[in-house]
Amino acid sequence: MKMKRIEITLNGNIMPTRTQIYIGDHMKETFRKIYSSYGKILFLVSRNIKARYDDILSEYTDGSTIRTVEVSDGEDQKNLDAYYSIISTIMENSIERGDAIAYAGGGTLGDVTGFASASYMRGIDLLAFPTTLLAQVDSSIGGKNGVNFHGVKNLIGTFHNPVAVFCDTRFIKRSEQGVVLDSLGELLKYGFIGNPAILGILESHKDIADLINTDLENIIELGIMVKKKFVEADPLDTGERKILNFGHTFGHVIEACSSGRIPHGNAVLLGIMAESEFGQKVFGIKDICSGTVRSFMKNYGIRIRFDYPFKLDEIPAYLNLDKKSAGDSITMSFVDSPGHPVMKNAEKNEASLFLRDWLSNDQWK
């Protein structure tokens, strides 16, 4: 397939000021042109990814100046211990300011590696090879990084944009279907807040295999373009970029209260429904999203289990630790028509009570 390139340009006190995003396969020569400008590359590779995709990775890690190190991946590795381990690995390989750090893995490895590259020597260039659809359209784009702390997602972190992101579609085409399905919540979000054409594409396919076989490159590009719009307008997430949190205010709470048993993408689907119904009840914003999400989940065979202890009493505490929280209120995003998001300040106590009732009464079904 012909490689596609998207550039994100950042204004203000952001380093680097540009991120080049490449979508395609067999992009070794493009990567070579980039890494040849560095002294050496420390390439951190998820052990799970290497075991499954070693033939793909070998195309990118075969170079005299590239040092490859296998590391652990997964949400349980998104902590300070993993961060310390990566910093130690960087030191052991004598990485300097003229070198770069690359990673191949999902969003968790990207977040921790991004945090390490941002803080080591106050900033080392980062090259990203996201290997899940969720990471390709979301977490690898925009520079957010960090680790969880005391059960709170992304409590410690910073902004550090990759110099380049390589979205090799072969990783997605060979992924387990469940991993790809967990990515679709973010794509639905992009359809609601930015480009309704994404909704049309997702609704036009009979299942995930059909989507991957016919529209994968297109859906990746469209998703990235939505995120590009908000990241360029608000690089440090102080205003308009908060719209990208649609589905995440409640979604992150649901994910945390389930102790991670509900994966991020499914938590976002629930979050979109709960926030849309909350917006209608409290602000009179017509809920145009919940029906679409329920239909989508049915069509794609997405089933979410709740047959385990769920920490409903901790909902207020998690909302208090949300980065959009201020005093008794929290900034939330809603959608009043396809492609037209709005932000409102909600009372945290009212939001907590609503979410508890919504989950307790199985209103998500």
C-alpha positions in Angstrom: 0.0 0.0 0.0 1.1 3.6 -0.6 2.4 5.2 2.6 0.4 8.2 4.0 2.0 11.0 6.0 0.4 13.4 8.4 2.2 16.3 10.1 1.2 17.8 13.5 2.6 21.3 14.0 2.8 22.6 17.5 3.0 26.2 18.6 4.2 27.5 22.0 6.8 26.0 24.4 6.5 22.5 23.1 9.5 20.3 22.0 9.6 19.0 19.4 7.5 21.4 17.4 6.5 18.8 14.8 5.5 15.2 14.7 5.5 13.2 11.5 3.0 10.4 11.4 3.3 7.6 8.8 0.6 5.1 7.9 1.4 2.1 5.8 3.6 -1.0 5.9 7.2 -1.9 5.1 8.3 1.6 6.1 12.0 0.6 6.8 13.5 3.1 4.4 11.6 6.0 5.9 12.6 5.0 9.4 16.2 4.6 8.2 16.3 8.2 6.9 15.1 9.4 10.3 17.3 7.3 12.6 20.4 8.0 10.6 20.4 11.5 12.0 21.0 10.2 15.5 24.1 8.8 17.1 22.4 5.7 18.2 18.8 4.4 18.9 17.7 2.5 22.0 14.7 0.5 20.8 12.5 -0.8 23.6 10.3 -3.6 22.4 7.4 -5.2 24.2 8.1 -8.9 24.9 4.6 -9.9 23.9 4.9 -7.9 20.6 8.3 -9.4 19.8 7.0 -12.9 20.3 4.1 -12.3 18.0 5.5 -9.9 15.4 9.3 -10.6 15.3 9.3 -10.7 11.5 7.9 -7.2 11.3 10.0 -5.8 14.1 13.2 -7.1 12.6 12.7 -4.8 9.6 13.0 -1.8 11.9 15.5 -3.0 14.5 18.2 -4.2 12.0 20.8 -1.5 12.1 24.3 -1.1 13.4 23.4 1.9 15.5 20.2 0.3 17.0 20.3 -1.4 20.3 17.2 -3.5 21.1 16.0 -4.3 24.6 12.9 -6.3 25.5 10.6 -4.9 28.2 7.3 -5.8 29.8 4.0 -4.2 28.6 0.5 -4.0 29.9 -1.6 -1.8 32.2 -0.1 -3.4 35.3 3.3 -2.1 34.1 2.2 1.5 33.9 3.8 2.5 37.2 6.9 4.1 38.7 8.7 0.8 39.0 8.5 0.4 35.2 9.5 4.0 34.7 12.6 3.5 37.0 13.5 0.3 35.1 13.4 2.1 31.7 15.5 4.9 33.0 18.0 2.4 34.3 18.0 0.7 30.8 18.6 4.1 29.2 21.6 4.8 31.5 23.1 1.3 31.0 23.1 1.9 27.2 24.8 5.3 27.6 22.1 7.2 25.7 23.1 10.9 25.2 21.2 14.0 24.0 22.2 13.3 20.4 20.6 9.8 20.5 17.0 8.8 20.4 14.7 6.3 22.1 12.2 4.2 20.1 9.5 1.8 21.3 7.3 -0.8 19.8 4.2 -1.7 21.8 0.8 -0.6 23.0 -0.3 2.5 24.8 1.1 1.5 28.1 4.6 1.1 26.9 4.3 4.3 24.9 3.1 6.2 27.9 5.9 5.0 30.2 8.6 5.3 27.5 7.4 8.8 26.6 7.6 9.8 30.2 11.1 8.4 30.5 12.3 10.1 27.3 10.8 13.4 28.4 12.5 13.4 31.8 15.9 11.7 31.0 18.5 14.5 30.6 15.4 16.8 30.4 14.4 15.4 27.0 15.5 12.8 24.5 13.9 12.5 21.1 11.2 9.8 20.9 10.2 7.5 17.9 7.0 5.6 18.2 5.9 2.3 16.7 2.4 1.8 18.2 1.2 -1.8 17.7 -2.5 -1.6 18.6 -5.2 0.3 16.8 -6.0 2.2 20.0 -2.4 3.4 20.3 -2.1 4.3 16.6 -5.2 6.5 16.6 -4.9 7.9 20.1 -2.2 7.4 22.7 0.8 7.8 20.4 -0.5 11.1 19.1 -0.3 14.4 21.0 2.5 13.9 23.5 0.7 12.9 26.7 2.6 10.4 28.7 2.9 9.2 32.3 2.1 6.5 34.8 -0.7 5.5 37.1 -0.3 6.1 40.8 -2.4 4.6 43.7 -5.0 3.4 41.2 -5.4 6.7 39.5 -4.8 6.8 35.8 -2.1 9.1 34.4 -1.6 10.9 37.7 2.1 11.5 37.1 3.3 12.6 33.7 4.1 15.3 31.2 3.9 16.3 27.5 6.6 15.1 25.1 5.7 14.6 21.5 7.4 12.0 19.4 9.5 13.1 16.5 7.9 10.4 14.3 5.1 7.8 14.7 5.0 4.8 12.4 1.6 3.2 12.2 2.4 -0.1 10.5 -1.0 -1.6 9.7 0.5 -5.2 9.7 0.4 -5.1 13.5 -3.4 -4.5 13.4 -4.1 -7.0 10.7 -2.5 -9.7 12.7 -3.9 -8.7 16.1 -6.4 -10.7 18.1 -9.9 -9.4 17.4 -10.5 -8.6 21.0 -7.5 -6.2 21.0 -8.8 -4.4 17.9 -12.4 -4.2 19.3 -11.0 -2.4 22.4 -9.9 0.3 20.1 -13.2 1.2 18.6 -14.5 3.3 21.6 -11.9 6.0 20.7 -12.9 5.9 17.1 -16.6 6.3 17.9 -15.6 9.2 20.1 -13.8 10.8 17.1 -16.9 10.3 15.0 -19.2 12.0 17.6 -16.9 15.0 18.4 -15.1 15.6 15.1 -16.0 13.7 12.0 -19.4 11.9 11.6 -18.0 10.1 8.5 -16.2 7.8 11.0 -19.5 6.7 12.4 -20.7 5.9 8.9 -17.7 3.8 8.2 -18.0 1.8 11.5 -21.7 1.3 10.9 -21.2 0.1 7.3 -19.2 -3.0 8.3 -20.7 -6.3 9.5 -17.9 -7.2 11.8 -14.4 -6.2 12.8 -12.7 -8.5 10.2 -14.6 -6.7 7.5 -13.5 -3.3 8.8 -9.9 -4.3 8.9 -9.9 -5.9 5.5 -11.5 -2.9 3.7 -11.2 0.3 5.6 -8.3 0.0 8.1 -5.9 2.6 6.6 -8.8 5.0 6.0 -10.2 4.8 9.6 -6.7 5.3 11.1 -6.1 8.4 9.0 -9.5 9.9 9.8 -9.1 9.2 13.5 -5.7 10.8 13.6 -6.9 13.8 11.7 -9.6 14.5 14.4 -7.0 14.3 17.1 -4.6 16.5 15.1 -7.2 19.3 15.0 -7.5 19.4 18.8 -3.8 18.9 19.6 -2.7 21.7 17.3 -5.3 24.0 18.7 -4.4 23.3 22.3 -1.1 21.4 22.8 -1.1 21.5 26.6 -4.7 20.5 27.2 -5.8 23.8 28.8 -8.9 24.4 26.8 -10.4 23.0 23.5 -8.4 19.8 23.7 -10.4 18.8 26.8 -13.2 17.9 24.3 -11.1 14.7 23.6 -12.1 13.6 27.1 -15.6 12.9 25.9 -16.5 9.5 27.4 -13.3 9.5 29.5 -14.5 11.4 32.6 -16.9 8.6 33.6 -14.9 6.1 31.5 -11.7 6.4 33.6 -13.8 6.1 36.8 -15.5 2.9 35.5 -12.1 1.5 34.5 -10.6 2.2 37.9 -13.6 1.0 39.9 -13.4 -2.3 38.0 -9.7 -2.6 39.0 -8.9 -2.7 35.3 -11.1 -5.7 34.5 -13.0 -3.5 32.0 -10.4 -2.5 29.4 -10.0 1.1 28.4 -11.8 1.0 25.1 -14.9 -0.7 26.6 -14.8 1.8 29.6 -14.9 4.6 27.0 -18.0 3.1 25.4 -19.7 3.0 28.8 -18.5 6.5 29.5 -19.9 7.9 26.3 -23.3 6.4 27.1 -23.3 7.5 30.8 -22.0 11.0 30.0 -24.6 11.5 27.2 -27.4 10.5 29.5 -26.1 12.7 32.3 -25.8 15.7 29.9 -29.4 15.2 28.8 -30.6 15.0 32.4 -28.6 17.8 33.9 -28.1 20.2 31.0 -30.9 19.3 28.6 -28.4 18.3 25.9 -30.2 15.8 23.7 -28.6 12.3 23.9 -27.7 11.4 20.3 -24.9 9.0 21.3 -26.2 6.2 23.6 -28.4 4.5 21.0 -25.6 4.5 18.5 -23.2 3.0 21.0 -25.6 0.2 22.0 -26.3 -0.7 18.4 -22.6 -0.6 17.7 -21.8 -2.9 20.6 -24.5 -5.4 19.4 -23.3 -5.4 15.8 -19.7 -5.9 16.7 -20.4 -8.5 19.4 -19.0 -6.4 22.3 -20.1 -7.8 25.7 -19.0 -6.2 29.0 -19.1 -8.3 32.2 -19.8 -7.0 35.6 -19.7 -10.3 37.5 -17.0 -9.2 40.0 -16.7 -6.7 42.9 -17.2 -3.1 41.6 -15.9 -0.3 43.9 -18.9 2.1 43.6 -18.0 3.8 46.9 -14.8 5.1 45.3 -16.5 7.0 42.5 -16.3 10.4 44.3 -12.6 9.9 45.1 -11.7 9.1 41.5 -13.6 12.1 40.2 -11.8 14.3 42.6 -8.5 13.2 41.2 -9.6 13.9 37.6 -7.3 16.6 36.0 -10.4 18.5 34.9 -11.6 18.8 38.4 -11.7 22.2 40.1 -13.3 22.6 43.6 -16.8 21.3 43.5 -17.1 21.2 39.8 -15.6 19.2 36.9 -15.4 20.1 33.2 -17.1 17.6 31.0 -17.6 17.2 27.3 -20.9 16.4 25.6 -22.2 16.2 22.0 -25.4 18.0 20.9 -25.2 17.0 17.3 -22.7 14.9 15.2 -19.4 16.7 15.0 -20.5 19.5 17.4 -19.1 19.0 20.9 -19.7 21.3 23.9 -18.1 21.6 27.3 -20.0 22.2 30.6 -19.0 22.5 34.2 -20.9 19.9 36.2 -21.2 19.5 40.0 -19.0 16.6 41.1 -21.4 15.4 43.7 -24.2 15.3 41.2 -22.0 13.5 38.6 -20.9 10.9 41.2 -24.5 10.1 42.3 -25.6 9.8 38.7 -22.8 7.4 37.7 -23.4 5.3 40.8 -27.1 5.0 40.0 -26.4 4.4 36.3 -24.0 1.5 37.1 -26.1 0.0 39.9 -29.3 -0.2 37.8 -27.5 -1.6 34.8 -28.6 1.3 32.7 -25.8 0.6 30.3 -27.4 -2.6 29.0 
